[in-house]
Amino acid sequence: MYKKGHKHSEEVILKNRLWHLGRRDSDKTRLKKSISHFGMKHTPQEIEKIRIANTGVIFNEERKQKIGYKMSLAHKKWRETNPIKYSLRQSKAMASNKFPSKPELKLQSILPIDFELNKIIGSGGEADLHSKQRKIIFEVDGPTHYKTLGNFYNLERLKKTQERDKNKKILWNKEGYKVFRFSDIAIMKDTEDVKKRLKDILK
């Protein structure tokens, strides 16, 4: 039986290490391990020990690549097994003023330099891209603005989002702004069509 404070001898540690070489846990064992760690937290003393142990540790390029590759695989697997949560997370990131989304950045690269990202315009709130001198706002719509995503993001929630978009447009119109919307897919995949539409809007 395991006793608190008990430490394995060097011989036992070596035996355990050799026994585990080349072995992989089954899915059942991995599930048991993950469940056993639910809710567990490191104590301040353990956190300090980990910090000290990692101080000054330098990873070589090969180790960095292995870590990056494993993380990318884990992210890809999560993205494929949780498509709805992933789409919602992307939409939240687009709506956040902490950083712009890829479609927003791409649209900004097409537009003249006077268009600014993620600024609050009057009582309508934050606009994705706007030009104060032209009085134009461009909104980049993620999937939650134009389609349902299963039971998690149903028709009722979609209608609320679209109603909120309409109200924002009304408030911005009162400020003297014209509002135009582009889907994120159109910006990323149909760039030439987007450029043509922008040319008509800005002429």
C-alpha positions as CSV (number, residue, x, y, z in Angstrom):
1,M,0.0,0.0,0.0
2,Y,1.2,3.5,-0.9
3,K,2.2,5.6,2.1
4,K,2.5,9.4,2.1
5,G,6.1,10.5,2.1
6,H,7.3,7.1,0.8
7,K,10.1,7.3,-1.8
8,H,11.2,4.6,-4.2
9,S,14.7,3.5,-4.2
10,E,17.0,4.1,-7.2
11,E,16.7,0.4,-8.2
12,V,12.9,0.5,-8.1
13,I,12.8,3.7,-10.2
14,L,15.1,2.1,-12.8
15,K,13.0,-1.0,-12.9
16,N,9.8,1.0,-13.4
17,R,11.5,3.1,-16.2
18,L,12.7,0.0,-18.0
19,W,9.3,-1.7,-17.7
20,H,7.5,1.3,-19.2
21,L,9.9,1.6,-22.2
22,G,8.0,1.2,-25.5
23,R,4.6,0.7,-23.7
24,R,1.5,2.7,-24.3
25,D,-1.5,3.0,-22.1
26,S,-4.8,1.7,-23.4
27,D,-7.7,4.1,-24.0
28,K,-9.4,2.7,-20.8
29,T,-6.2,3.3,-18.7
30,R,-5.8,6.9,-20.1
31,L,-9.5,7.6,-19.3
32,K,-9.0,6.3,-15.7
33,K,-5.9,8.5,-15.3
34,S,-7.7,11.6,-16.6
35,I,-10.7,11.0,-14.3
36,S,-8.5,10.5,-11.3
37,H,-7.0,14.0,-11.8
38,F,-10.3,15.9,-12.1
39,G,-10.4,18.7,-9.6
40,M,-6.8,18.2,-8.4
41,K,-4.6,21.2,-8.0
42,H,-0.9,21.6,-7.2
43,T,-0.1,23.1,-3.9
44,P,1.9,26.3,-3.8
45,Q,4.9,24.3,-2.6
46,E,4.6,21.9,-5.6
47,I,4.1,24.8,-8.0
48,E,7.3,26.4,-6.6
49,K,9.2,23.1,-7.0
50,I,8.1,22.8,-10.7
51,R,9.1,26.4,-11.3
52,I,12.5,25.9,-9.9
53,A,13.0,22.6,-11.8
54,N,12.2,24.4,-15.1
55,T,14.2,27.5,-14.4
56,G,17.0,27.8,-17.0
57,V,15.8,24.8,-19.0
58,I,16.4,25.4,-22.7
59,F,14.7,23.2,-25.3
60,N,16.6,22.5,-28.5
61,E,14.9,23.0,-31.9
62,E,14.1,19.3,-32.2
63,R,12.4,19.2,-28.8
64,K,10.5,22.4,-29.7
65,Q,9.3,20.9,-33.0
66,K,8.1,17.7,-31.3
67,I,6.2,19.7,-28.7
68,G,4.7,22.0,-31.3
69,Y,3.7,19.0,-33.5
70,K,2.0,17.2,-30.5
71,M,0.1,20.4,-29.6
72,S,-1.1,20.9,-33.2
73,L,-2.3,17.3,-33.4
74,A,-4.1,17.6,-30.1
75,H,-5.7,20.9,-31.3
76,K,-6.7,19.3,-34.6
77,K,-8.3,16.3,-32.9
78,W,-10.3,18.6,-30.5
79,R,-11.4,20.8,-33.4
80,E,-12.6,17.7,-35.3
81,T,-14.4,16.2,-32.4
82,N,-16.0,19.5,-31.2
83,P,-16.9,21.4,-34.4
84,I,-19.8,23.3,-32.7
85,K,-17.7,24.5,-29.7
86,Y,-14.8,25.3,-32.1
87,S,-17.1,27.5,-34.3
88,L,-18.5,29.3,-31.2
89,R,-15.0,29.9,-29.8
90,Q,-13.9,31.3,-33.2
91,S,-17.0,33.6,-33.2
92,K,-16.3,34.8,-29.7
93,A,-12.7,35.5,-30.7
94,M,-14.0,37.6,-33.6
95,A,-16.3,39.6,-31.3
96,S,-13.6,40.2,-28.7
97,N,-11.6,43.4,-28.9
98,K,-8.5,41.7,-27.6
99,F,-7.4,40.6,-31.0
100,P,-8.8,40.7,-34.5
101,S,-9.7,37.6,-36.5
102,K,-8.0,36.5,-39.7
103,P,-10.9,37.5,-41.9
104,E,-10.9,41.0,-40.3
105,L,-7.2,41.4,-40.9
106,K,-7.5,40.2,-44.5
107,L,-10.4,42.7,-45.1
108,Q,-8.3,45.5,-43.5
109,S,-5.4,44.7,-45.8
110,I,-7.7,45.2,-48.8
111,L,-9.2,48.5,-47.6
112,P,-7.6,52.0,-47.6
113,I,-5.5,52.9,-44.6
114,D,-8.1,55.1,-42.9
115,F,-10.1,52.0,-41.9
116,E,-9.6,51.1,-38.2
117,L,-10.1,47.8,-36.4
118,N,-12.4,47.1,-33.4
119,K,-13.4,50.6,-32.3
120,I,-16.5,51.5,-30.4
121,I,-18.7,53.7,-32.5
122,G,-21.4,55.7,-30.5
123,S,-24.1,53.7,-28.8
124,G,-23.9,50.9,-31.4
125,G,-20.9,49.4,-29.8
126,E,-17.8,47.9,-31.3
127,A,-17.4,47.9,-35.1
128,D,-15.1,45.4,-36.8
129,L,-13.8,48.0,-39.3
130,H,-14.7,51.6,-39.8
131,S,-13.6,54.9,-41.4
132,K,-14.5,58.0,-39.5
133,Q,-13.9,60.3,-42.5
134,R,-16.0,58.1,-45.0
135,K,-18.7,57.3,-42.4
136,I,-18.6,53.6,-43.4
137,I,-18.6,50.5,-41.2
138,F,-17.8,47.0,-42.3
139,E,-18.9,44.0,-40.2
140,V,-17.3,40.6,-40.6
141,D,-19.9,37.8,-39.8
142,G,-18.8,34.5,-38.5
143,P,-21.0,31.4,-38.7
144,T,-23.2,32.3,-35.7
145,H,-24.5,35.3,-37.6
146,Y,-26.0,33.4,-40.5
147,K,-26.6,29.7,-39.6
148,T,-27.5,27.4,-36.7
149,L,-24.9,25.0,-35.3
150,G,-26.9,22.0,-34.0
151,N,-28.8,22.1,-30.7
152,F,-26.1,24.0,-29.0
153,Y,-26.6,27.1,-31.2
154,N,-30.2,26.7,-32.3
155,L,-32.6,28.9,-34.3
156,E,-33.7,30.9,-31.3
157,R,-30.1,32.0,-30.5
158,L,-29.5,32.7,-34.2
159,K,-32.5,35.0,-34.3
160,K,-31.3,36.9,-31.2
161,T,-27.9,37.4,-32.8
162,Q,-29.5,38.7,-36.0
163,E,-31.8,41.0,-34.0
164,R,-28.8,42.4,-32.2
165,D,-27.1,43.0,-35.5
166,K,-30.1,44.9,-36.8
167,N,-30.3,47.1,-33.7
168,K,-26.6,47.9,-34.0
169,K,-27.1,48.9,-37.6
170,I,-30.0,51.2,-36.6
171,L,-27.8,52.9,-33.9
172,W,-24.9,53.4,-36.3
173,N,-27.2,54.8,-39.0
174,K,-28.3,57.4,-36.5
175,E,-24.6,58.3,-36.0
176,G,-24.4,58.9,-39.8
177,Y,-22.7,55.6,-40.7
178,K,-23.5,53.3,-43.6
179,V,-23.1,49.6,-42.6
180,F,-22.1,46.7,-44.8
181,R,-21.7,43.1,-43.9
182,F,-19.3,40.4,-45.3
183,S,-19.2,36.7,-44.3
184,D,-15.9,35.4,-43.1
185,I,-16.0,32.6,-45.7
186,A,-16.5,35.2,-48.5
187,I,-13.5,37.2,-47.4
188,M,-11.2,34.2,-47.1
189,K,-12.4,32.2,-50.2
190,D,-14.0,34.7,-52.6
191,T,-11.6,37.6,-52.2
192,E,-12.0,38.9,-55.8
193,D,-15.7,39.2,-55.5
194,V,-15.3,41.0,-52.2
195,K,-12.8,43.4,-53.8
196,K,-15.4,44.2,-56.6
197,R,-18.1,44.9,-54.0
198,L,-15.7,47.1,-52.0
199,K,-14.8,49.1,-55.2
200,D,-18.5,49.8,-55.8
201,I,-19.1,50.8,-52.1
202,L,-16.0,53.1,-51.9
203,K,-16.2,54.8,-55.3
